[in-house]
Amino acid sequence: MQPVADLHCDTALELEAGVDLAAGNPSGHVDVARWRTGGVGLQLCACFVSSAAPVERAFTAVQTLLDAVDRAAAASPLDLVLCETAADVRNAQGRGLVALVKAVENGVVLGEDLGRLEVLRHRGVRYLTLTHSAHLPWAASSGEPGGDGVGLSAFGREVVCEMNRLGILVDLSHVHESTFWDAVRLSRQPVIASHSCCRALCDTPRNLTDDQIRAIADSGGVVGLNFFPGFLDPGYLATLLETTGDLFAAYDRIEAELFDQPARKLTAHREMGVELRRRVAAVTVGLDRLAEHVEHIVAVAGEDAVTFGSDFDGLPDLPRGVTGVDAFPAILATLSRRGMGAITLRKLAWNNPLRVLDAG
């Protein structure tokens, strides 16, 4: 089976809530058995802290999530192993293990303390998503207005330089275009977008323009394709915006009110996902739409520029035919049916993300 790498999942939140991946996780998108069925050899586990959480507690919160990933690997030593480098990942594959590499989503965890980056790197973190859905004092996000001409502050520029020094990849998913271009100009290492799609095919600020995709490729980096239908399909996005505004408004309230109760928070988010899926049920998005985004990235920037960044366990909905991480063989089969050759599929699924881990 073709080995698969996935640049982004939010399964650390499931682990923090007490989910046992070895026992199965039918209410989520990821567990050990489905990693195996999906042929996954490398999973980047993003430890996400919401901007709605208490800022003064964000760094402690991300440490708790990193601990949860550590415990999951330790609990399944015959299936999972923590890795940091591409060499580690290749060794794990040779031993028949799924390699877990830690990442952090949302620079809110740094506050304005550059020393925290070194702590994260010592914990095994290999990329940091600079922002999430809200602006930081030092970096503008794509998730709210007011980011034009803001970009990175002086401290934000220090963050990028220190990440380069430490070997933490700069992840530009979620950032405003002003932040994106500041970071690309500054970084001396490859940059990535760990879980993003193409704005040419689905026009939302959360997606990447063709110029951004080319800039990531020119840096030696890679785009991890997000599986959320709202980023894949304009019809779904329009329905989402028309029918679910109140649900997304409730998201930050859930994050703030249930910050110290991860199990209840997970339940609340799952209930919100059920309601969201009910409201958008009239619009279906299939695997061919996902494949079109892959093909667009290849056409714009070449076959070295794309991989998967599913966002599993961080999505309220998925394309038809995808229920979790076990769907990768079906996705690869769809791409093959549409004419993608074996060499390109190998790069997409495996070689491209390992190359970036080597470079970073």
C-alpha positions in Angstrom: 0.0 0.0 0.0 1.2 3.5 -0.8 2.3 5.1 2.5 0.6 8.4 3.3 1.6 11.5 5.2 -0.9 13.9 6.6 0.4 17.3 7.6 -2.5 18.3 10.0 -5.0 16.7 12.3 -6.5 18.1 15.6 -6.7 14.7 17.3 -4.7 16.0 20.3 -8.0 17.6 21.4 -9.6 14.2 21.3 -6.8 12.8 23.4 -7.0 15.6 25.9 -10.7 14.8 26.3 -9.8 11.2 27.2 -10.3 9.4 23.9 -8.4 6.1 23.6 -7.2 5.8 20.0 -6.2 2.2 20.5 -9.7 1.3 21.5 -11.2 3.1 18.4 -12.9 6.5 18.0 -16.1 6.1 16.0 -17.3 9.6 16.9 -14.0 11.1 15.6 -12.0 10.9 12.4 -8.8 9.2 13.7 -7.8 6.1 15.6 -5.1 3.6 15.4 -7.0 1.0 13.4 -8.0 3.6 10.8 -4.5 5.0 10.6 -3.5 1.4 9.6 -6.4 1.0 7.1 -5.6 4.4 5.6 -1.9 3.5 5.1 -0.8 6.4 7.1 2.9 6.3 7.9 3.3 9.9 9.1 0.8 12.0 11.1 1.5 15.6 12.1 -0.5 16.2 15.3 -1.4 19.8 15.7 -1.9 21.0 19.3 -4.4 23.7 18.9 -5.2 26.5 21.4 -8.1 28.8 20.6 -7.6 32.6 20.6 -10.8 32.6 22.7 -9.0 30.8 25.5 -7.5 32.8 28.4 -4.3 34.2 26.9 -2.3 33.9 30.1 -3.0 30.2 30.2 -2.4 29.4 26.5 1.1 28.1 26.9 0.1 25.8 29.7 -2.7 24.6 27.6 -0.5 23.7 24.7 1.9 21.8 27.0 -1.1 19.7 28.2 -1.9 18.8 24.6 1.7 17.9 23.8 1.6 15.7 26.9 -1.5 14.0 25.5 0.2 13.1 22.3 3.2 11.7 24.2 0.9 9.5 26.3 -0.9 8.2 23.2 2.3 7.1 21.6 3.5 5.5 24.9 0.3 3.6 25.2 0.6 2.0 21.8 4.3 1.2 21.3 3.5 -1.6 18.8 1.7 0.9 16.5 2.9 4.4 17.2 6.2 6.2 17.7 7.1 9.8 18.3 9.4 11.2 15.6 11.0 14.6 14.8 13.0 14.2 11.6 12.5 12.6 8.2 15.1 10.0 9.1 13.0 9.1 12.2 9.9 8.7 10.0 11.7 6.5 7.5 13.0 4.3 10.4 9.4 4.1 11.8 8.0 3.0 8.4 10.7 0.3 8.2 9.5 -1.0 11.6 5.9 -0.9 10.6 4.9 1.9 12.9 2.9 5.1 12.4 5.2 8.1 13.0 3.6 10.9 15.1 5.2 14.4 14.8 4.1 17.2 17.0 3.1 20.7 15.8 1.4 23.7 17.4 -1.5 25.6 15.9 -1.8 29.3 16.9 1.0 31.6 17.9 -1.2 32.8 20.8 0.7 30.3 22.9 3.9 32.4 22.6 2.4 35.5 24.2 5.4 37.7 23.5 8.0 35.4 24.9 10.5 34.2 22.3 12.0 31.7 24.7 8.8 29.6 24.5 9.8 28.6 21.0 12.9 26.8 22.3 10.7 25.0 24.9 8.4 23.8 22.1 11.3 22.7 19.9 12.6 20.7 22.9 9.2 19.1 23.1 9.5 17.8 19.5 7.4 20.5 17.8 8.3 20.8 14.1 5.9 23.5 12.9 4.0 26.4 14.3 0.9 27.8 12.6 1.4 31.5 13.2 -2.2 32.5 13.7 -5.7 31.0 13.9 -9.0 32.9 13.3 -8.1 36.1 15.2 -5.3 38.6 14.9 -2.4 38.4 17.4 -0.6 41.5 18.6 2.3 40.5 16.3 0.6 38.8 13.3 -2.6 39.4 11.3 -5.0 36.6 10.7 -7.2 35.8 7.6 -10.1 35.2 10.0 -11.1 38.7 10.8 -11.1 42.1 9.1 -8.4 44.8 9.6 -5.3 42.9 8.5 -4.5 44.9 5.4 -1.1 46.3 5.7 -0.5 44.9 9.2 1.5 41.7 8.6 4.2 40.9 11.1 5.3 43.3 13.9 8.9 43.5 14.9 8.3 40.7 17.4 6.6 38.7 14.7 9.7 39.0 12.5 11.8 37.8 15.5 9.4 34.8 15.8 10.0 33.8 12.2 13.8 34.1 12.5 13.9 32.1 15.7 11.8 29.4 14.1 14.2 29.2 11.3 17.1 28.9 13.7 15.4 26.2 15.8 14.1 24.1 12.9 10.4 24.8 13.5 8.7 25.2 10.1 6.7 28.4 9.5 3.1 27.4 8.8 1.1 30.0 7.0 -2.4 28.5 7.0 -4.8 30.9 8.7 -2.6 34.0 8.2 -3.7 37.2 6.5 -2.0 37.9 3.1 0.0 40.7 4.7 1.4 38.3 7.2 2.0 35.7 4.5 4.2 37.9 2.4 6.1 39.3 5.3 6.9 35.8 6.4 7.8 34.5 3.0 10.2 37.4 2.4 11.8 36.9 5.8 12.1 33.1 6.1 15.3 31.5 5.1 13.8 28.0 5.4 10.9 26.4 3.5 7.4 27.6 4.5 4.3 25.5 4.5 0.5 25.9 4.6 -0.3 22.8 6.5 -4.1 22.7 5.9 -5.3 25.1 3.1 -7.0 25.0 -0.3 -7.1 27.0 -3.5 -8.8 30.4 -3.6 -9.1 30.1 -7.4 -11.5 27.2 -6.9 -13.2 28.4 -3.7 -13.0 32.1 -3.0 -12.5 32.6 0.7 -9.6 34.5 2.5 -8.8 31.2 4.3 -7.6 29.8 1.0 -4.4 30.5 -0.9 -4.1 32.5 -4.1 -2.1 31.1 -7.0 0.7 33.6 -6.2 0.8 32.3 -2.6 0.9 28.7 -3.8 3.8 29.5 -6.1 5.6 31.4 -3.3 5.4 28.3 -1.0 6.7 26.1 -3.7 9.5 28.5 -4.5 10.6 28.4 -0.9 10.9 24.6 -1.1 7.8 24.2 1.0 4.5 22.4 0.4 0.7 23.0 0.7 -1.3 20.4 2.7 -4.7 20.1 1.2 -7.6 20.7 3.7 -10.6 18.4 3.4 -13.3 20.8 4.7 -16.0 21.2 2.0 -16.4 24.8 2.9 -12.8 25.4 1.6 -13.3 23.1 -1.4 -16.6 24.0 -3.0 -18.1 27.5 -3.6 -21.7 26.2 -3.5 -21.1 24.6 -0.1 -19.3 27.7 1.1 -22.3 29.9 0.1 -24.7 27.6 1.9 -22.5 27.5 5.0 -22.3 31.3 5.2 -26.1 31.7 4.7 -27.1 29.1 7.3 -24.5 28.7 10.1 -23.3 32.1 11.2 -24.8 31.6 14.7 -22.9 28.3 15.1 -19.6 29.8 14.4 -20.4 32.7 16.7 -21.0 30.0 19.4 -17.6 28.4 18.7 -15.6 31.0 20.7 -18.1 30.9 23.5 -17.6 27.1 23.8 -13.9 27.5 23.8 -13.9 30.2 26.5 -16.6 28.7 28.8 -15.4 25.1 28.7 -11.6 25.8 28.6 -11.0 23.7 31.7 -13.4 20.9 30.7 -12.1 19.2 27.5 -14.5 16.3 27.5 -17.5 18.6 27.7 -15.9 21.0 25.1 -15.5 18.1 22.7 -19.1 17.0 23.2 -20.3 20.6 22.6 -18.3 20.8 19.4 -19.5 17.5 18.1 -23.1 18.6 18.8 -22.4 21.8 16.9 -21.1 19.7 14.0 -24.2 17.6 13.9 -26.4 20.7 13.6 -24.0 22.2 10.9 -24.3 19.1 8.8 -28.1 19.2 9.1 -28.2 22.7 7.8 -25.9 22.1 4.8 -27.1 18.6 3.9 -28.6 19.8 0.6 -25.1 20.4 -0.8 -22.8 17.4 -1.3 -19.1 17.7 -2.1 -17.4 14.5 -3.4 -13.8 13.3 -3.8 -13.5 14.7 -7.3 -13.8 18.2 -5.9 -10.9 17.5 -3.5 -9.0 16.1 -6.4 -9.5 19.3 -8.4 -7.7 21.2 -5.7 -4.8 18.8 -5.8 -4.6 19.1 -9.6 -4.8 22.9 -9.5 -1.8 23.1 -7.1 0.2 20.8 -9.4 -0.8 22.9 -12.4 0.2 26.2 -10.7 3.3 25.2 -8.8 4.3 21.6 -9.8 4.1 18.2 -8.4 6.5 18.9 -5.5 4.2 21.6 -4.0 1.3 19.5 -2.6 0.5 16.9 0.0 -2.4 16.2 2.4 -3.3 18.3 5.4 -6.7 16.8 6.2 -7.6 18.8 9.4 -9.2 15.6 10.7 -10.8 16.0 14.1 -10.9 19.7 13.5 -13.7 19.7 10.9 -17.4 19.8 11.4 -18.0 18.1 8.0 -16.2 16.1 5.3 -16.6 15.3 1.6 -18.9 12.5 0.7 -17.1 9.2 0.9 -14.7 10.4 3.7 -15.5 9.4 7.2 -11.9 9.6 8.6 -8.3 8.8 8.1 -9.1 5.4 6.6 -10.2 7.2 3.4 -6.8 7.9 2.0 -6.8 4.9 -0.4 -10.1 6.0 -1.9 -8.7 9.5 -2.3 -5.5 8.2 -4.0 -7.7 6.0 -6.2 -9.7 9.0 -7.3 -6.6 10.9 -8.3 -5.3 7.9 -10.2 -8.6 7.5 -12.0 -8.4 11.1 -13.0 -5.0 10.5 -14.6 -2.4 11.2 -11.9 0.6 9.0 -12.4 2.3 6.8 -9.8 5.4 9.0 -9.4 3.3 12.1 -8.8 1.1 10.2 -6.3 4.1 9.0 -4.4 5.4 12.6 -4.2 2.0 13.9 -3.1 1.4 11.2 -0.5 4.8 10.7 1.0 8.0 12.2 -0.6 7.0 15.9 -0.5 6.3 16.2 3.3 9.4 14.2 4.1 11.4 16.5 1.9 10.2 19.5 3.9 10.9 17.8 7.2 14.5 17.2 6.0 14.9 20.8 4.9 13.4 22.3 8.0 
